Amino acid sequence: MKLEAKIPSGPIAEKWDRHKFEMKLVNPANKRKYTIIVVGTGLAGASAAASLGELGYNVLNFCIQDSPRRAHSIAAQGGINAAKNYQNDGDSVYRLFYDTVKGGDYRSREANVYRLAQLSVNIIDQCVAQGVPFAREYGGLLDNRSFGGAQVSRTFYARGQTGQQLLIGAYQSLMRQVHTKTVKLFARREMLDLVVIDGKARGIIVRNLTTGELERYAADAVILATGGYGTAYYLSTNAVNSNVTAAWRAHKRGALFANPCYTQIHPTCIPVSGDHQSKLTLMSESLRSDGRVWVPRQKGDKRPPEHIPESERDYYLERKYPSFGNLVPRDVASRNAKQACDDGRGVGDSGLAVYLDFTDAVKRLGIDTVREKYGNLFQMYQKITDEDAYKVPMRIYPAIHYTMGGLWVDYNLMSNVPGLHVLGEANFSDHGANRLGASALMQGLADGYFIIPYTIGDYLASNPLPKVTTDHDAFKEASDNAQNSINKLLAIKGARGIREIHRELGRIMWDDVGMARTEASLQRALTKIPKLREEFWQNVSVPGSADNLNQSLEYAGRVADYLEFAELLALDAEQRKESCGGHFREESQTPDGEALRDDANFTYVAAWEFKGVGRPPELHKEALEFDEVHPSQRSYK
C-alpha cells in the first residue's frame, strides 16, 4: 500500500497556503443535504461540528460525557501558540513552523506543520471574537508567555485554564448550531464500531450509556475527534474516561494506525502518591517560564528545600542547556528529571520527584503578579498536596500526557478509509515524535475551524454517495459485532477486577515502554501483554447487565481495547530502533545522553494495518521529505 498525503506541489507559499486547498464545491443543483457524523466534543470535535453546521450540513455530534463541556480539552492549562509576534521578539509563521518541526525531532510532515503555523494567527482572532478571555497586558493588548522549545513569547493564555476558556468558546458556537437545528447533539453515547459500505465510512454504532441500547446512525462521512490513548498506561494526566476505543475500532475496520509508540511524557506533574490513584494531575508547563527546576547536588540529601543552600543545589536544566534553560522541550526535561532521580538525587518520600521553585520569581515579580499569572495552579497544587508553593517549592515528576500517534490521515485529514476523517489528538499528523507545549489546542482548533470545512467538501463533491439507511446489512453486522463483544464480556464471570488488570497493564507499559525503552524491555512487554490479555478474557469480572447503565461494562470494553492496542504500541517501539523525541531507545543516544535519530533508516511514518488480534500487523511506510528544514541533531544547549 502506497501512502500519499496528497500535498500540492509548487513553491512554499503556494504549496502549503491554506487558501489553495484542492477542493470542489458541492453541486448546488443537488438538493440533497449531506449528513456528517462528528464523534467527540472537545476542541476539535466541537469546532468542527459548529463550523459544519454553520455551512449548512446536517451534523450528528456524539460525546461520552453528559455535556460537551466535560470533554478533556477543558483540562489544558498553559496556553495556545500563535505567530502573532505581539512581543516584537522576532517571531513569525516560519519560525513557529521551524520550532515545531524541530521540536518533533524531524518526524512530522512539513506541509501539515506549515499550515498549522499559518492558521495559528487566525485561531486567536476567532477565539477573541467569541469572547475568550485571554490574559491582557496593562495597556489592553493580549499578553504572551514562553513555553518549552521556543526562545520567543508566543503562547496566549487565560491564567491556568486556557483549555476551559477555549472549550467554552467552541461550546457556545456548537450550541448556537444546536439551537438552529443544523447540529443534533447525542450525549452519553460511546462509539463501538465504524460502518463501512462499499469501502467508504457511512455510519457508526454507539451504545447509549444510560439505557444500554445499541443505536445505529448513518451519514455521508464520519469525523473522529476522540482524543489520545494515554490511558493505556493507566496512570496519566488524561481524564479516566479518555480512551482509545473509537480509534481502535476504526483501525479494526481498516484505518491505519500511525506511530503509536510516540507518547509524550510531561515533566511537570504532581508525583504518584500511592496505589489509590486512578489518574495524575498536571501542573502546567507554563510554570517553567518563571519556576526553576533543581535537585540537591548530593545523593540522598533529605533536608527540607529551605535548608539546602544555593551552593548545594543543582539547577540541572540551566546548567546543561544554557540557551533554553528551564524551557527545553518536554521530552528533554522529562529525561533529565528521570536521570536525576535515577542518580539518587530525587526529592520527597519516594525519591521520584524534583523541585520547581518560585522563590526567585516571587522576589523578582512580587507575589501578586505570580498569583495573577498562575494563581489557580498554585491553588490546585495546595488542595492536592497541602503545601503552599509560594513558600516551598513544588515537587514534580514526569507522567504520560499527550499522544502524538493516532490514525493515519492525508493532508485533507482523511484516513485511508474514504470518508473517515480524523481530527486533533486522534490523528498522527502534526507533532512528530514530540509535541511542543501549547500546540495541541492550536491543532485541535485549526483542524475543526479552518481545515475540515474545506476538505470534507472536496470529499463529498468528488465521490458518489448513494443514500444508505441503518437497515443496510453492514449496520446489522456491525451492531451484532458490538453486541457479541458485550455478551462475551458479561459471560466470563471471573475473579479479577477490571481496574486490577488495567493497573497491571499500566505497570508493564510504564516500566517497559515508558520514558526509556530497550530491546530487552520491549521484548518483555511483548511477552507479558498477550498473557495479560488472555488472563483478562478468561478471568475478568464484569458485573451487571447490558440493558441499562453499567459503568463496569463500559470500562471493561475500553480495557479490552487497551490490551490489544498496547501490543501494537510496544511493537511499533520495538521496530523503530532509533531515538526520536519522546521515543527514547537507550541503545540509541549521543555521548551526553540525548536522543540519537537514524535518519537513513527511519525517516518515515510507520502506519500499521490490522490483521487480527494476536496476528502480526502489516507495516506500511510513508516517507517523510524535508525541503525547508533539514534534519540535524536536535540541540537546545
N, C-alpha and C positions, 0 to 999 in steps of 0.2 A: 504494500500500500504506500503510495507516494503522498506525503503530506504537503499541501501547498497553502500558504497563508493568504493567497490572493491579494498580495500587496501591489498596488500600481507601480509602474516603473517610471523613471524620469529623475530630474534634479530634486534635491531635497525639498525645496519649497513647494514643488508640485507633487512629488511622490507621496508626501506624508501630510499634505494640507487637509484639514478636516472638511473644507468646503468642496473637496474634489473626490469624495467617495464615488465609486462607480455605482450608480443607483438608477432605478427606473421608477416612474410614478405609476401607482395603481390606476388602471384604465377607468376614467370617470364614467364611461358608458356601462361599466359593470356595476350594476346596482347592489350587488351583494356586499354586505357588511362583514368584514373579516373579524373572526374571533381569535383572541390571543390569550393563552393561559400564562400567568406570571406566578411562580411559586416562590414565596418569600416576600417579606415586607420590611426588610432592613433598608439601608440607604440605596442599594442598587435596585431592589425589588420595588420599593415604594416610589422611587423616582421614575423607574421605567413604567410602572402601571399608570402613574399620574400623567406622564408625558404621552403615552399611547392613548389614554383616554381623551386627553386634550385634542389629539389628532383625529378623534372620531372612531377609533377602533372599539369593538366590543371586548372589554377586558374582564377576565375572571382572575381574581387575585386571592391567593391562599396563604395562610400562615398557621403555624402550630400553636401560637400564643392566643390568649383571649383578646388581644388588641395588637394592632400593628406597632403601637408604641412600645411594646415589650420586646421587640427584635433586639438582637445582641449588639447592633450598631450603637445602641444607647450607651454602652459601656466604654466606648472610645473616649479618651480623656484629653490628650495633649494638644491636638490641633490638626490642621489640614494645610498641605503645601500649595503654594501658588507663586508663579514667577511674576509678581506684580512690581517688585523692586521698589516698594514704598520706602525702604530704609536707605535707598540710594547707595547700596554697598556692592553694586556690580552684578546683581542677579539678572537673569534673562531666561527666556524659554530654552535656549540652547544649554545654558548652564544647569538648569533643572534636569533637562534630558541627560546631560553628561553625568551628573551626580547620581541619577537613578540607575543608569546602565552600569556605572562603576560600582555603586552600592550593591547591585545584584550580581556582582562578580562576573559580569560579561556572560550571563546565561539567560538573558531575556531578548526579545525581538526589538531591534532598534526602532522599527516603524511604529509599533504599538506604544513604546515609551515616548517617542517624539509627539505622537498625537495626544498622549496624556498630558505632556508638558504644555502643549498648545492650549488644550481645553482648560487647564488649571485656572487661567485668568478669568474665563467665563463663569466657572463654578462659583467663584467668590461673588461676582456681580449677581448671579442668580440667587444666591443664598441671602445676600444683603437685601435684595428686592423682596424676598419672602419675609424679612424681618428677623433673620437670625442675629442674635445679639453678640456679635464678635466684640472682643475687647478693643477699646479705643485709647489712643494717646490723649494727653491733656487737651490738645488742640482740636480733637474730634476725629482725627484720621484713624483708620484701622491700625491696630498695633500688630507687631510680629515678634516672634521669639525664635530661638535657634533649636534645631534638632540634630541628632546624630547624622554623620556622613556629609554635612554641609558646613561651609565656612561663611555662609550668609544667613540673614534672618528672613525666612520666607514662610514661617508657619503661622497661620491665622488661628486664633483660639478664642474660646469662651471659658475663661478660668480653667478648671479641670473637668469640664463637662461638655466638650465640643461635640462629641458624638450625639449626646442627648439633644442639644440645640439644633444640630443639622437634621436629626431624625424628625424632630417636631416640625421643621420646615417642610420636609418631604411628606410627612403625615398630613399636614394641612392641605398640601397640593393634592394628595391622594383622596382625602375626604371630600374635597371640592368636587372631584370627579365622581365619587360615590354618590354625592348629592344630586349631580346632574344625570346619574344613571348610565354613564359610559363605563364605569367600573363597578363590578359586583364583588363584594368582599366576603370571603369564606374564612372565618376564624375557627381555631381549634380543629384544623384538618392536617393530616400528615400524609404526604405523598408516599405511596408504597410501590408504584410501578409506573413505567412510561409505556404508552400505547403507540406502537409503530405500525403503520399501514402503508403498503406499497413502498417501503423503505423510508417513509417520512414520519416525523413525530406528529401525531394527530390527537393526543389526549393523555390523560393521566387517571390513575386510580388512587383515591385517597381514602383514609379511614377517618370517619367523624369521631374525634376523640371523646366526645360527650356521650354519644349513643352507641358507639362501636360499629355502626353501619359502614359498609364499604360503598363508596359513591363513585360514579363514572362521569367524566367530563370530557367533551370533545372540543377540538379547536383546529384552527388552521396552522398554528405554530405554538410552540411551548418555550417559555423562558424559565430557566432555573437561576435563582438568586438566593441560594440556601446556605451560604457561608462555607466555612472550612471544616477540617476534620481533626482539629487539635485534641478533641475529647477522646480520641482513640487512646491517648496517653493517660486517661482517667483524670489525673490532676493537671489542670491547665487554667489559664486565665479566662477561658470561654465559659459562657453560661452552660449549666448542666444539660439543658435541653438542646444545645447545639450538637449537630450530629452529621454523619456522612451519608445517611440512608438515601436521600433523594438522588444525590450524585452517584452513589454506588449502584442503585437500582437502574439508573440510566446507563451506567457503564455495563451492566449485565445485559442490557438491550442493544449494545453495540457501540456506545460512545467511548472513545479512547480516553484513558486516564493518564494525564501527563505529569511527569516529575513528582510523584508522590513523596519522594524522600526529602523534598525541600520543605522542611518545617522550621519555623523561626522560634528561637529561644529568646525571650525578652529578659534583659538583665535587671530590670527594676521591679521585682515582685516581692511581696511580703513572704518570707520564708515559710516552708512547711512547718506546722506545729504539732502534727500528730495524725494518727490513722482515722480520726473522726472526720477529717475534711473531705468534702466532695469536689471542691474547686479551690483555686488560689486567687488572690486579689492583686491586681496590678497597681503599681504606683507609676504614674505617667513618666515617659521618657523626658518630658519637658522639665522635670525636676533636675535633670543633669545640666540644664542651662545655668543653674545657679548653685546646685549642690556639688560637693566634691567627694569623690569616691576614694576610700582608703582602708587599709588594714594595718595592724601592728607590724613593725619590722621583725620582731622576734616571734618565733614559733611558740604556740601555746600560751601567749600572753592573754590572760583572762581578766585583766584590770578593767574597770569601767572606762569608757572612752575619755571622760573628762580627766582621768588620772594618767593618761598617756600623753606625754609632751610631744610637741611638734617634731622634735628631732628623732623620735621613736615611731613615727608614723610613715607609712609608705603610700603616697598618692600615686599608685602604680600606673594609672592611665595617663596622668600628666607626665610621669617620668618616661614612659615608653613611647608615647605618641605626642610629642610636644606641639605639633601643628594643630591637632584636633583636641587633645586633652580628654576631658570627660565626654566630649561629643563625638567619639568614634562610633561607627555603626553598631547595631545591636549584637551582631554575631561576634564582633571583636570584643566588645565589653563583656559579653557573657562568657566567652572562653577564658578571658583574663580573670574574671571572678572565680571561675572553677579552678583555674591554676593556683590562685592564691589560697583557696580553701584546701585543695589537694596538698598544698605545701605546708599545711598545718597552721596557717595564719588566719583562718576563718574566725568569725566572732559569734557571740551568742552561745546558748547552751549546746546547740547541735554542732557548732563549728562550721555550719553551712550557711554563712552569711557574710556580707561585707558592709561597711558603713557608707551611708550617703549623708554627708554632713553639711548643714546650712549655717553653721556658726559665722563664717566669713560673710555670707550673703546678708544675714541679719545685721551684722556690724556695718556693712557697706551701704545697704539699701534702707535699712530700718525694718522693724518687724511688721509695720503696717503695710509697706509695699510688698513684702513677701507674702503676707496674708491675702492681699488683694489679687496677686497673681496665682497663688496656689492654695488658697485657704481651705477649699473643700477637700483637697487631697490630704492635707495635714489632719483635718477633722476625721476623715475616713481612717487614716493610719492610727489615730489615737483611739478610735472606737474599737478597732480590732486588736491592738497591742497594749492599750492602756499606757502608752508612752507619749510624751509631748515632744514632737520632733523639732519644735522651736528651741528646745533646751538640750535635748540629747539627739545624737544622730539617728536617722532611720537605719534599720537593718534590712538589707535587700539581698535577693539571690535570684538567679535565672530560673525561668519557668517556660513551659510550652505556651506559645501565644498564637501567632498568625501562621497560616499555611500557604506557601507560595505555589504548591502544586494544585492541581484541580483538573477538571475535564478539559481536554484539548479543544481549542477554538481557533478559527482562522481570523483574519484581520477584521471580518464583519461580526465577530463574536459568535459565529455559528460552529457547532461541533461537527464531527464527521457524519453525524446523523442529520440529514437535511431537515430543517425546521426546528431543530433543538438548539436554542441559543442559550449561552451561559454567561452570567454577569458577575462582577465583583469577585469576592474571595473564592467562589465556587469554580472559577476558571483559573487557568495557569498563567495568563498571558503577559502581565506587565512587570513582574518584580524579580524575575530571575531566581537566583539561589538565595537571595536575602532581600527582605523588604526594608527600605529606609523608613524611619518613623514619619508619621503624618502623611503617608501616601496611600494608605488603604481607603480612607474617606474620599480622597481625591479620585481613586479609581472607581469606587462604587458609584459616585455621583456622575463622573464622566460617562461611564457605561450606561447609566439609566437615563440621564437627562439629555445627553448630546450624541451618543453613538447609536444605540439600538433604535431610536426613532427613525434614523436614516436607513440603517442596514436591513431592518426587518421588512421595510417597504420594498427594498430590492428583491428580497427572497419571495415575498408574496406576489409581486408583479412578474417574476421570472418563472414561476412554477405552476403547472396545472394542479389545482387543489379541489378535486370534486368533493362535494359536501358529504360528510360522513356523520353518522349518529352513533350513540352509545349502544345501539343494538348490533353493531358490527361484531363479527366473530372475534376480532382482535381484542375488543373490550372484554368480551366474556372470558377469553383465555387469560388475559392479564388479571382480571378480577379473581378468577379461580386460582391463579398462581399465588396471589396475595392471601387469599383465604386458606389455601393449603399450608402456607408458611405459618399462619396464625394457629391453625389446628395442630400442626406439628409441635409448636412451642408449648401449647397448653396440654398436650398429651404426654409430655416427658415425665412429669411428676417426680422429679429428682430430689436431691437432698441439699444442693448447694444454692446459695443466694445469687441473684443476678449481679448485685453490686460486688460481691466477693470475687466473682470471676472477672468482672471488669477491672477491679483493683489489681488483680494478679496480672492481667494483660498489661495494664499501665506500668507496673513494675518492670515487666520484661522490656517494654518499649523504652522506658526511661534509662534502664541500666544498659541495654544492649544496642538501642537505636536512638540514643539521646544526643547529648552535646558532643560526645566524642565516640566515633564508630571505628571498629577494626574488623578485619576479615573474620577473626575468631568470634567476636561478639555478634556479628550479623549472622554467621552460620548458626550460632547458638540460638538466636531469636527465630531463625527459620526452622529450627528443630522444635522449639518449645511452642510456637504459636499454633501449628496444626494439632499438636497434642491437646492444648488447652481448648481448641475449637471442638475437638472430638469429645472432650470431657463435658463441655457445655451442652452439646446435643444429646448426651447420654444421661446427664445428672443435674441439669438446672431445674430449679423450682420456680414455676410461673403460676402464682395463684390467680383465682378469679375466673371469669368467663369472657368471651369475646363480644357479647352483645350489650355491653354498657361501658361506662367509664372504667378503664383498667390501666392505671399508670404503670403497673408492673409489666403488663403485656407490651405497652409502648416501649419501655426501657429494654425489655428482652429482645425485641426486634432490632433495636439500634445496636445492642451489644453483639448480636449475631452478625450484623454487618461489619462492626469493628473487627471482629475475629477473622473475617475474610479479607477486609481491606488492609489490616496491619501486615499480613503476609506480603501483599504487594508492595507496601511501603518499604519493608525490610529487603525485599528482593531488588527493588529499584536502587536502594542504598548500596546493596552488595555489588550490583553490576557497574555502578558508577565509581570506578576505582581512582578517584581523584578527590581533592577537597575543593569546595567552592562555597562561599558564603556560609549559610547555616549547615551545610552538609560537610562535616569535618571528619575525614578519614585520617587516623593517626599515622598511617603509613605514608601519607602524602602531605608533608608540611615542610616549610622552609626551616633553615637552621635556627631562626628566632621564633619558631612556633606559629607562624602564620599559615593560612590555607594556601596550598600549592595546587593550582589547576593543572590539568593535562589537556591543553588546547588541541593538540594533534589528534587526540582520540575521543574527546568528549564534548566538542563544541556542537552540541545538538540537544534538542528537546527529546526526552525519552517518553514516547506515547505508547501505552500498553493496551493490548486488545484482550478482552476476557475470553477464555477458552473453557471455562468450567471451574467450579470450586475444587481446589486440590490439584488442578492441572496447570502446567506452566503456561503463563500468558505469553502472547506473542509481542515482541518489541518492534515498534516502528520508530524511525528516527526522522525528525525534521531538522535539517542542517540550519545552523544559525550563521548569518553573514553579517559582518560589521564593515560598513562603508565609512561611517563618520567617527566612531570611537574605536580605536584599535586596542584590542585586549593587551593588557600588560599586568605585571604583578601588582596587585592592589596594595597601596601603601597609604597609611594615614599618619605616618611619622612626621 
